[in-house]
Amino acid sequence: MTRETNTARGRTPCLGKHHELRRISSLCLWLWLGIAPSLADNGWEGSRVSVNLENDVLHGTDRHYTHGTHITWWSRDEALPAWMKRMSDRLPAWGFTTEARKLGLGIGQQIFTPADLRSAALVPSQRPYAGWLYGSMALQRRGPTKSGISVVEHLGLDLGVVGRESIAEDAQQAFHGVRPMGWDHQLSTEPGVVLWYDRRYLFSGKTASRDWGIDLIPHAGAVVGNVAVFARLGATARAGY
């Protein structure tokens, strides 16, 4: 299992109402973009809620990494339990000065299926049916580098379960508008432990007008555990008023 979206030949049509699902997905996406913890501001921040929704129904498919939902509550700055403050103080902040910290508590679910949802038999050549239901705890640290570039890093721990207890089959049938035939072959029940880390940098560009800005946000991270093991590297570009 991984958190990456894979593609395969063929196309399995969804049986639900795509337009309604697209509207819901778009709403959740904009909600996440609007209230996710700020990267640019290293000053004091209050508590926040972050909602992240990933769904391949936007591409008219329902296969492989087919759905992911994660909801996280972030505390106000420096509202950390004593043990987390001590841990943060002992962890080196390579390349930047820590000016603010947050505690994050979340819950999430990920759903994985093969491309052929109509087969009730096991399809060994395709990704197996699997669900991952988990709770998470994370430490966020923000601050500038010596050159003034803003940095935000997260260190988190996910604990959960793979198997029928992940309620992935029920979630897919209820919210995805499909009824896959092979959930009897999903991965067996197993507790999951995942440790993850990511870091982002904010490079702000100047424009002729002070009302407009351009940002580049490169990011890198790694995930290690018995549910997923992978590294990631990417960047986000944004421009606006």
N, C-alpha and C positions, 0 to 999 in steps of 0.2 A: 504494500500500500504506500502511496505517496500523495503529496498534496498537489501534484502537477496534473494538468489536464492533458490527456493523450487523445490522439485521433486514430481512426481505423477506417478501412474500406467499408463501404455500405452505409446504409442509413436506416435507422429504426424510427418510424414515425411515432410521435407522441399522440396519445388518444385524448388528451385533455384539451382545454381551451387555451391555445398559445397566447392569444392577445391578452387575456387576463393575467397569465403568468408573467408575460413580458412587462406589463404595467407594474405588477407587484415587485418584480426584480429590479426594475428601474427605480422605483420609489425607494427600495431599501438601499440601492447603490448611492443615490443622491443623499439619503439620510446619513449613510456612513461618511461620505465625502464632507458633509456639512458639519458633523459634530465629532469627528475623530480628533484625538489630541493634536494640538498644533505643533508643527515642527519648527516654525520660525520664531516663536515667542519663548524665550528662556526665562521670562519673568514669572511672577506668581500666577497660578491658574487654579480655578476651582475644580470640583469634581465634574466628570463627564461620562457619557455613555457612548460607546462605539458599536455600530452594527455593521457586520460584513457579510454579504451574501454573494455566493458564487453558484451559478446554475447554467448548464449548457443548453437549457431550453431556449436561450437567446439565439442559439445557432440552429434551432430546430431539431436537436438531437437529445437523446437520453441514454448515455453510455459512458463507460470508463469512469473517470472522476466526474460524476454527474451532478453532485450537489455538495455545497458546504455552507454552513451557517455558523457564525460566531458572534456572540454578544458579550461585550466587556464593559464593566464599570470601572472607571479610573478615579481614584481618590483625589482630593485636593492635594496640592503640593505639600510634601513633607509630612503628610498624615499617614505615616508608616508605623507598623508595629515595631517594638524595640528590637526584636531579633533581626528584622529586615534592615533596620538602620545600621546595626552592627555589621551585618553581612555586606551591605553597600560600602561601609567605611573601609572594610578589609579588601574589597575588590578594586584593583587598579582601574582607573579611567584612562586608558591609553589614548593619548593624543588630544584630550580635551579636559576642561575643568567642569566638574559637576556643580551646577547652580540650582537644580531642581530635581526632585524625585517624586514618583507616584507609585502607588500600589494598584495593580490591576487584578480583578477577579472576573472570571468569565465562564461561559458554558458554550459548547459547540457540538456540531454533528457533521460527519462527512459520510457520503454514500458513494459506493463504487459498484459498477455492474459491467457485465460483458456487453458487446455490441448487439448480440442477438438476444433480445428479451423474450422472444416467442418460443424459445426452446426450453422444455421442462427438463431436459437432460443436461448433465454436466458438459461444459464446453472447455476442455483442457487447454486449447490453444488461445483462449481469450482471458481477459482479466476476470477473476472470480467475483461473485457477489460478496460484498463486505460492507459493514457499517462500523463507524467509530464514534462513540458518544463519550464526551469527556468534559471535565472541569479543568480550569486553568488558573494559575497564579503567576503574576509577572511583576518584575521590578522595572520601572522606566527611569532612565537618567537623562537629563538634558543639560547642555552647556556649550560654550564656544571653544574652538581651537585657538591657538596662539595668534593665528591670522584672522580670527573673527568669524570663521565659518561655523554655523550652528550644527550641532550633532544631537541626535537622539538615539539611544540604544535600549534594547529590551532583552532581559534575561527571564525566561519563563519555564514553567513546569506544567505539563498536562498529565492528568491521571484519569483513566476511564476504562472502557470495556469495548472489546470487539466481539461480535456475535449477535445472537438474537436479542440480547439485552440492550443492544444499541438502538432498537426500534427503528432501524433503517427501512425495513420492508414496509412497515405501517406508514412511515413518513413519505416514502416514495409514492405509495398508492394514494395517500390522502392529498398530497400537495403537488405532485408532478403530473397527475392525470394519466398515469400509466399503470398497468397491472402486469409486471414481469412474471414469467412462469417458473423461473429457476431459483427462487430464494431458498428452497429446501437445500440447496448446495452451498449456502453461504459459509464463510469461514466460521470455525467453531468458536465457542466462547473462550475468551482469554483476556485477563487484565492487561492494560496498556500503560506504559510509562514513557513519556517523551520529554526530553530536555531540549530547549531551543534558544537561539540567540540571533538577533539581527541589529544592524546599525545603519543609520541613514545620515547623509550630509546634505545640507542645503546651500546651493550656490545661487545667489540672486543676481540677475542681470539688470542693467540699467537701460532705460529707453529714453527717447527724446522727451516724452511727456511723463511727468511724475505720476500721473493717474494710471499708468499702465506698467506692468512688470512681467518679467520672464524668470522662471525658476527651473533649475535642474537639480534633481534629487537622486543621486546614485545610492544604491543600497546593496548590502550583502548579508548573508546569514547562513546558519547551519542548523540541522535538526538531527538528533541522535536518540534512538530508543528502539523498543521492540515492535513499534507500529510503523515507523518510517525512519529512514536514514538518507539524507541528501543535503546538498549545499545549493545555495541559490545566489545569483548575481544579476542585477538589473538596474534600471534607472527609470525615473518618471520626469517628464517635461510638462510644465504647465505655464500658461500665459493668460492674463486676464486683467480686468479693470479693478 
